[in-house]
Amino acid sequence: MHALLLIDIQNDFIPGGALAVKEGDQIVPLANSLQKSFKLIIATQDWHPQNHGSFAANQPGKNIGEIILLNGLDQILWPVHCVQNTPGAAFHPNLKMDKINRIFPKGTDPEIDSYSGFFDNGHKKDTGLAKYLQQNEVNEVSICGLATDYCVKYTAIDAANLGFKTNVIIDACRGVELNPGDIEKAIREMKETGVQIIESSAVL
């Protein structure tokens, strides 16, 4: 079975949102079209408590973009975003939800961030996504969403390391690019782990 993973297509990552990804809204029609080609569709959802340690607002004297140690791991400080039960955490209103089989929340522990759809950043806790895929006899995943250089990258690398044949549909992703070259670097890192970088035309 070949599954589609939709990564964090949420209001706060769309232009106008708290942590806007440039052109993030442009992937929504493509994400909707891609759903027609898959029987199993999963979405991940950043779902932070208000007191999350990755929010600069919760670290006195620190600013957005600074790096601190959080739970022993380097942590970039972000604007407050995707707080549970807020409009910013909701999926983009134009994203078709009726074919999505399961939603996996992530980033729910205030003590550690969670970019990947599979694990927190310390690989201490798992979301249950891998088990769900295995139960559904999935051996291949195709990934799209936001953002290329964070949650898409870490989800793809974990998927490949877990033994799934992994594709990233690159024209259905957009990146944050905090630093110039971050997106290219992310693509390189994914390829080095065995992830295939493909275009949506290969699926549609």
Contacts in CASP RR format, 6 or more apart in sequence:
PFRMAT RR
TARGET T0000
AUTHOR 0000-0000-0000
METHOD contacts of the structure
MODEL  1
MHALLLIDIQNDFIPGGALAVKEGDQIVPLANSLQKSFKLIIATQDWHPQ
NHGSFAANQPGKNIGEIILLNGLDQILWPVHCVQNTPGAAFHPNLKMDKI
NRIFPKGTDPEIDSYSGFFDNGHKKDTGLAKYLQQNEVNEVSICGLATDY
CVKYTAIDAANLGFKTNVIIDACRGVELNPGDIEKAIREMKETGVQIIES
SAVL
1 39 0 8 1.000
1 40 0 8 1.000
1 136 0 8 1.000
1 137 0 8 1.000
1 138 0 8 1.000
1 139 0 8 1.000
1 140 0 8 1.000
2 38 0 8 1.000
2 40 0 8 1.000
2 138 0 8 1.000
2 139 0 8 1.000
2 140 0 8 1.000
2 141 0 8 1.000
2 142 0 8 1.000
3 38 0 8 1.000
3 40 0 8 1.000
3 41 0 8 1.000
3 42 0 8 1.000
3 133 0 8 1.000
3 136 0 8 1.000
3 138 0 8 1.000
3 140 0 8 1.000
3 141 0 8 1.000
3 142 0 8 1.000
4 34 0 8 1.000
4 35 0 8 1.000
4 37 0 8 1.000
4 38 0 8 1.000
4 40 0 8 1.000
4 41 0 8 1.000
4 42 0 8 1.000
4 141 0 8 1.000
4 142 0 8 1.000
4 143 0 8 1.000
4 144 0 8 1.000
5 42 0 8 1.000
5 43 0 8 1.000
5 44 0 8 1.000
5 117 0 8 1.000
5 141 0 8 1.000
5 142 0 8 1.000
5 143 0 8 1.000
5 144 0 8 1.000
5 155 0 8 1.000
5 159 0 8 1.000
6 31 0 8 1.000
6 41 0 8 1.000
6 42 0 8 1.000
6 43 0 8 1.000
6 44 0 8 1.000
6 95 0 8 1.000
6 100 0 8 1.000
6 144 0 8 1.000
6 145 0 8 1.000
7 43 0 8 1.000
7 44 0 8 1.000
7 117 0 8 1.000
7 143 0 8 1.000
7 144 0 8 1.000
7 145 0 8 1.000
7 146 0 8 1.000
7 151 0 8 1.000
7 152 0 8 1.000
7 155 0 8 1.000
7 173 0 8 1.000
8 44 0 8 1.000
8 45 0 8 1.000
8 46 0 8 1.000
8 82 0 8 1.000
8 145 0 8 1.000
8 146 0 8 1.000
8 147 0 8 1.000
8 151 0 8 1.000
9 27 0 8 1.000
9 28 0 8 1.000
9 31 0 8 1.000
9 43 0 8 1.000
9 91 0 8 1.000
9 92 0 8 1.000
9 95 0 8 1.000
9 145 0 8 1.000
9 146 0 8 1.000
10 45 0 8 1.000
10 46 0 8 1.000
10 82 0 8 1.000
10 88 0 8 1.000
10 89 0 8 1.000
10 90 0 8 1.000
10 91 0 8 1.000
10 92 0 8 1.000
10 146 0 8 1.000
11 17 0 8 1.000
11 87 0 8 1.000
11 88 0 8 1.000
11 89 0 8 1.000
11 90 0 8 1.000
11 91 0 8 1.000
11 92 0 8 1.000
11 93 0 8 1.000
12 18 0 8 1.000
12 19 0 8 1.000
12 20 0 8 1.000
12 46 0 8 1.000
12 81 0 8 1.000
12 82 0 8 1.000
12 88 0 8 1.000
12 89 0 8 1.000
13 19 0 8 1.000
13 20 0 8 1.000
13 21 0 8 1.000
13 24 0 8 1.000
13 46 0 8 1.000
13 81 0 8 1.000
13 82 0 8 1.000
13 146 0 8 1.000
13 147 0 8 1.000
14 20 0 8 1.000
14 21 0 8 1.000
14 24 0 8 1.000
14 25 0 8 1.000
14 92 0 8 1.000
15 21 0 8 1.000
15 22 0 8 1.000
15 23 0 8 1.000
15 24 0 8 1.000
15 25 0 8 1.000
17 81 0 8 1.000
17 88 0 8 1.000
18 79 0 8 1.000
18 80 0 8 1.000
18 81 0 8 1.000
18 82 0 8 1.000
18 88 0 8 1.000
19 78 0 8 1.000
19 79 0 8 1.000
19 81 0 8 1.000
19 82 0 8 1.000
19 176 0 8 1.000
21 146 0 8 1.000
21 147 0 8 1.000
21 174 0 8 1.000
21 175 0 8 1.000
21 176 0 8 1.000
22 174 0 8 1.000
22 175 0 8 1.000
22 177 0 8 1.000
23 174 0 8 1.000
24 146 0 8 1.000
24 174 0 8 1.000
25 92 0 8 1.000
26 174 0 8 1.000
27 144 0 8 1.000
27 145 0 8 1.000
27 146 0 8 1.000
27 172 0 8 1.000
27 173 0 8 1.000
27 174 0 8 1.000
28 92 0 8 1.000
28 94 0 8 1.000
28 95 0 8 1.000
29 94 0 8 1.000
30 144 0 8 1.000
30 169 0 8 1.000
30 171 0 8 1.000
30 172 0 8 1.000
30 200 0 8 1.000
31 95 0 8 1.000
31 96 0 8 1.000
31 144 0 8 1.000
31 145 0 8 1.000
31 172 0 8 1.000
32 94 0 8 1.000
32 95 0 8 1.000
32 96 0 8 1.000
33 200 0 8 1.000
33 204 0 8 1.000
34 142 0 8 1.000
34 144 0 8 1.000
34 169 0 8 1.000
34 172 0 8 1.000
34 200 0 8 1.000
34 203 0 8 1.000
34 204 0 8 1.000
35 41 0 8 1.000
35 96 0 8 1.000
35 99 0 8 1.000
35 100 0 8 1.000
36 204 0 8 1.000
37 203 0 8 1.000
37 204 0 8 1.000
38 142 0 8 1.000
40 101 0 8 1.000
40 136 0 8 1.000
40 138 0 8 1.000
41 99 0 8 1.000
41 100 0 8 1.000
41 101 0 8 1.000
42 100 0 8 1.000
42 101 0 8 1.000
42 102 0 8 1.000
42 103 0 8 1.000
42 104 0 8 1.000
42 129 0 8 1.000
42 132 0 8 1.000
42 133 0 8 1.000
43 91 0 8 1.000
43 97 0 8 1.000
43 100 0 8 1.000
43 102 0 8 1.000
43 103 0 8 1.000
43 104 0 8 1.000
44 103 0 8 1.000
44 104 0 8 1.000
44 105 0 8 1.000
44 106 0 8 1.000
44 117 0 8 1.000
44 127 0 8 1.000
44 129 0 8 1.000
44 151 0 8 1.000
44 155 0 8 1.000
45 82 0 8 1.000
45 89 0 8 1.000
45 91 0 8 1.000
45 103 0 8 1.000
45 104 0 8 1.000
45 105 0 8 1.000
45 106 0 8 1.000
46 81 0 8 1.000
46 82 0 8 1.000
46 89 0 8 1.000
46 105 0 8 1.000
46 106 0 8 1.000
46 107 0 8 1.000
46 151 0 8 1.000
47 82 0 8 1.000
47 84 0 8 1.000
47 89 0 8 1.000
47 105 0 8 1.000
47 106 0 8 1.000
47 107 0 8 1.000
47 108 0 8 1.000
48 54 0 8 1.000
48 55 0 8 1.000
48 81 0 8 1.000
48 82 0 8 1.000
48 83 0 8 1.000
48 84 0 8 1.000
48 89 0 8 1.000
48 107 0 8 1.000
48 108 0 8 1.000
48 110 0 8 1.000
49 83 0 8 1.000
49 84 0 8 1.000
49 108 0 8 1.000
49 110 0 8 1.000
50 80 0 8 1.000
50 83 0 8 1.000
50 84 0 8 1.000
51 58 0 8 1.000
51 110 0 8 1.000
52 58 0 8 1.000
52 83 0 8 1.000
52 107 0 8 1.000
52 110 0 8 1.000
52 113 0 8 1.000
53 59 0 8 1.000
53 70 0 8 1.000
53 75 0 8 1.000
53 110 0 8 1.000
53 111 0 8 1.000
53 113 0 8 1.000
54 70 0 8 1.000
54 75 0 8 1.000
54 76 0 8 1.000
54 77 0 8 1.000
54 78 0 8 1.000
54 113 0 8 1.000
55 77 0 8 1.000
55 78 0 8 1.000
55 79 0 8 1.000
55 80 0 8 1.000
55 81 0 8 1.000
56 62 0 8 1.000
56 63 0 8 1.000
56 64 0 8 1.000
56 65 0 8 1.000
56 66 0 8 1.000
56 77 0 8 1.000
56 78 0 8 1.000
56 79 0 8 1.000
57 79 0 8 1.000
57 80 0 8 1.000
59 66 0 8 1.000
59 68 0 8 1.000
59 77 0 8 1.000
62 68 0 8 1.000
62 77 0 8 1.000
63 77 0 8 1.000
64 77 0 8 1.000
64 78 0 8 1.000
64 79 0 8 1.000
65 76 0 8 1.000
65 77 0 8 1.000
65 78 0 8 1.000
65 178 0 8 1.000
66 76 0 8 1.000
66 77 0 8 1.000
67 74 0 8 1.000
67 75 0 8 1.000
67 76 0 8 1.000
67 77 0 8 1.000
68 74 0 8 1.000
68 75 0 8 1.000
68 77 0 8 1.000
69 75 0 8 1.000
70 111 0 8 1.000
70 112 0 8 1.000
70 113 0 8 1.000
71 111 0 8 1.000
71 112 0 8 1.000
71 122 0 8 1.000
73 112 0 8 1.000
73 113 0 8 1.000
73 121 0 8 1.000
73 122 0 8 1.000
75 113 0 8 1.000
75 121 0 8 1.000
76 178 0 8 1.000
81 88 0 8 1.000
82 88 0 8 1.000
82 89 0 8 1.000
83 89 0 8 1.000
84 108 0 8 1.000
91 97 0 8 1.000
102 132 0 8 1.000
104 117 0 8 1.000
104 127 0 8 1.000
104 128 0 8 1.000
104 129 0 8 1.000
104 132 0 8 1.000
105 127 0 8 1.000
106 114 0 8 1.000
106 116 0 8 1.000
106 117 0 8 1.000
106 120 0 8 1.000
106 127 0 8 1.000
107 113 0 8 1.000
107 114 0 8 1.000
107 120 0 8 1.000
108 114 0 8 1.000
109 120 0 8 1.000
109 125 0 8 1.000
112 120 0 8 1.000
112 121 0 8 1.000
112 122 0 8 1.000
112 124 0 8 1.000
112 125 0 8 1.000
113 120 0 8 1.000
113 121 0 8 1.000
114 120 0 8 1.000
114 121 0 8 1.000
114 127 0 8 1.000
115 121 0 8 1.000
115 150 0 8 1.000
115 151 0 8 1.000
115 153 0 8 1.000
115 154 0 8 1.000
115 155 0 8 1.000
116 151 0 8 1.000
116 154 0 8 1.000
116 155 0 8 1.000
116 157 0 8 1.000
116 158 0 8 1.000
117 127 0 8 1.000
117 129 0 8 1.000
117 151 0 8 1.000
117 154 0 8 1.000
117 155 0 8 1.000
117 158 0 8 1.000
118 126 0 8 1.000
118 127 0 8 1.000
118 128 0 8 1.000
118 129 0 8 1.000
118 130 0 8 1.000
118 155 0 8 1.000
118 158 0 8 1.000
118 159 0 8 1.000
118 162 0 8 1.000
119 125 0 8 1.000
119 126 0 8 1.000
119 127 0 8 1.000
119 158 0 8 1.000
121 154 0 8 1.000
130 162 0 8 1.000
133 141 0 8 1.000
133 164 0 8 1.000
138 164 0 8 1.000
139 164 0 8 1.000
139 165 0 8 1.000
140 164 0 8 1.000
140 165 0 8 1.000
140 166 0 8 1.000
140 167 0 8 1.000
141 159 0 8 1.000
141 164 0 8 1.000
141 165 0 8 1.000
141 166 0 8 1.000
141 167 0 8 1.000
142 167 0 8 1.000
142 168 0 8 1.000
142 169 0 8 1.000
142 198 0 8 1.000
142 203 0 8 1.000
143 152 0 8 1.000
143 155 0 8 1.000
143 156 0 8 1.000
143 159 0 8 1.000
143 166 0 8 1.000
143 167 0 8 1.000
143 168 0 8 1.000
143 169 0 8 1.000
143 173 0 8 1.000
144 152 0 8 1.000
144 168 0 8 1.000
144 169 0 8 1.000
144 172 0 8 1.000
144 173 0 8 1.000
144 200 0 8 1.000
145 151 0 8 1.000
145 152 0 8 1.000
145 172 0 8 1.000
145 173 0 8 1.000
145 174 0 8 1.000
146 152 0 8 1.000
146 173 0 8 1.000
146 174 0 8 1.000
146 175 0 8 1.000
147 173 0 8 1.000
147 174 0 8 1.000
147 175 0 8 1.000
147 176 0 8 1.000
148 168 0 8 1.000
148 170 0 8 1.000
148 173 0 8 1.000
148 174 0 8 1.000
148 175 0 8 1.000
148 176 0 8 1.000
148 183 0 8 1.000
148 186 0 8 1.000
148 187 0 8 1.000
149 175 0 8 1.000
149 176 0 8 1.000
149 177 0 8 1.000
149 178 0 8 1.000
149 182 0 8 1.000
149 183 0 8 1.000
149 185 0 8 1.000
149 186 0 8 1.000
150 175 0 8 1.000
150 176 0 8 1.000
150 186 0 8 1.000
152 168 0 8 1.000
152 173 0 8 1.000
152 175 0 8 1.000
152 186 0 8 1.000
153 186 0 8 1.000
153 189 0 8 1.000
153 190 0 8 1.000
156 166 0 8 1.000
156 168 0 8 1.000
156 190 0 8 1.000
156 193 0 8 1.000
156 195 0 8 1.000
157 189 0 8 1.000
157 190 0 8 1.000
157 193 0 8 1.000
157 195 0 8 1.000
159 166 0 8 1.000
159 195 0 8 1.000
160 166 0 8 1.000
160 190 0 8 1.000
160 193 0 8 1.000
160 194 0 8 1.000
160 195 0 8 1.000
161 193 0 8 1.000
165 196 0 8 1.000
166 194 0 8 1.000
166 195 0 8 1.000
166 196 0 8 1.000
167 195 0 8 1.000
167 196 0 8 1.000
167 197 0 8 1.000
167 198 0 8 1.000
168 190 0 8 1.000
168 195 0 8 1.000
168 196 0 8 1.000
168 197 0 8 1.000
168 198 0 8 1.000
169 198 0 8 1.000
169 199 0 8 1.000
169 200 0 8 1.000
169 202 0 8 1.000
169 203 0 8 1.000
170 187 0 8 1.000
170 197 0 8 1.000
170 198 0 8 1.000
170 199 0 8 1.000
171 199 0 8 1.000
171 200 0 8 1.000
172 200 0 8 1.000
175 182 0 8 1.000
175 183 0 8 1.000
175 186 0 8 1.000
176 182 0 8 1.000
177 183 0 8 1.000
187 197 0 8 1.000
190 197 0 8 1.000
191 197 0 8 1.000
END
